[in-house]
Amino acid sequence: MKTQARYELLRKEFERRQLAAAPADKAEQVHLAKIVIDIPSLAGGDFQGFSDALKKENTVRELIDKGEDFATVAKENSDDADSKEKGGDIGWVAKGMITDWREEESVFSTEVGKTTEPVSTTRRWTVYKVLEKDPAREITEDQKTKLKQGAYQYWLARQKKAYDVRKLIPGLSIE
């Protein structure tokens, strides 16, 4: 209970800090589409599922490299239920909304119309396409809510990067 209470206090404090530091009205944003492929854990013994996910990754990569329509590839291959039917479109994203620092750096440094290098974790493989960029787009209330909800995870990911925290035991997660 003590650990849970500490976590909740930290989470609330970082939500407060994120809201205080977040721009009140405008911020740099990107309009994105994404393809996500879920990767089953090898620790669970799903070797066939893991193999199928790797094959799917290669297929998606080949289709994108050949210049296939990103929206069509997303509809046919993405495992992200929220964006799959919209051709991978996830809308406008401000800094702080993507908690994985590698993904955030990748999408904000990619040119409009280009796809990012895929980002892999132990659980998923993700590639983004930058549809539009706006250096000073209005922040919506929904975006403010997402920034608040992800504030602790965003801070934690940045701390892991800053202090070069690495997972030393395969299959275990530091989260």
Secondary structure, DSSP 8 states (H G I E B T S, - for coil): -HHHHHHHHHHHHHHHHHHHHS-SSEEEEEEEEEEEEE---GGGT-HHHHHHHHHHHHHHHHHHHTT--HHHHHHHH---TTTGGGTTEEEEEETTS---HHHHHHHHHS-TT-B---EE-SSEEEEEEEEEEEEEEE--HHHHHHHHHTHHHHHHHHHHHHTT----STT----
